[in-house]
Amino acid sequence: MGKIMLLTIFFAFLGVVTDAQGLKGNKNNYNVVEDYFTGRDTVVVTLINDPRLDTLIYRHIQSRAEIGGLRGYRIQVYFGSGRQARKEANEAKASCILLFPTQKAHILYQTPFYKVRVGDFRTRNEAFIWHKKIVRKFPKAYIVNDIINFPEL
């Protein structure tokens, strides 16, 4: 009950404080226009940023494009090497597609190992929910960090 009363007082004084920061006497330093609908004066704020900031944003976008995805999580259901590893990996992928049709299965080959990973999860919690379902069919499955595909819009 005390928190509700404190929040009520806070929001009651918020209007007084924000009105106290108005531009009633000092309109010459700002770009002030009259709002067509209300008739009140409105301040237009113009942001001027450093051009180096645009360069950093561009570099970030380029690095994400080079990676080819986002950092996220997948569930690894198969890991093996040897003569039959490729066949076993394809069988594991096929069974994942049949058992979990809403999740994509990926085969990854890192010499000399074949890995089968399921899903494109942005958060570990999302991967954990699916892990509980997948581990019933693949008892050795575990969550791994991976570069995931961009989500479909």
C-alpha positions, 0 to 999 in steps of 0.5 A: 500500500505504501508503494502505491501511495508513493507512486501517486505522489510522484506522478502528481508532482511530475506534472508540476516539475515538467511544467516548471521547465517550460519556456515561458520567458526564454523563447528566443533560444529555442525553435518554438512553433505553435501546435495547430491542434492545441494552440500551445507552443511546442519546442522542436529539438534538433539533434546534432551528432558527431559524424564519428558516431555514424561511422561506428554505427556503419562499422557495427552493421558491416560486422554483423553482415560479415558474421552472417547472423546473430549471436544466439543459441541452438541445441546440439543433438548429435556429435560424431566422427568416423566413417559413419558420422555423415550418415548418422548426422543426416539420420539425426537431422531427418529425425529432428525434422520429423519430430520438430517440424517448426524448428530448423535442423542444421548440419555443421562439419568441423573437421573431423566432426559432424554436428547436428544442431536444432533451432535458432533461439535468441535467448537462452531461456527460449532454447531451454524451453525447447531443450526440455522437449528435445532431450526426451528424444535425444538424451545427450542434447545440450544447449550451445552458443552459435551464430543463428539465422536472422529471424523472418519478418 
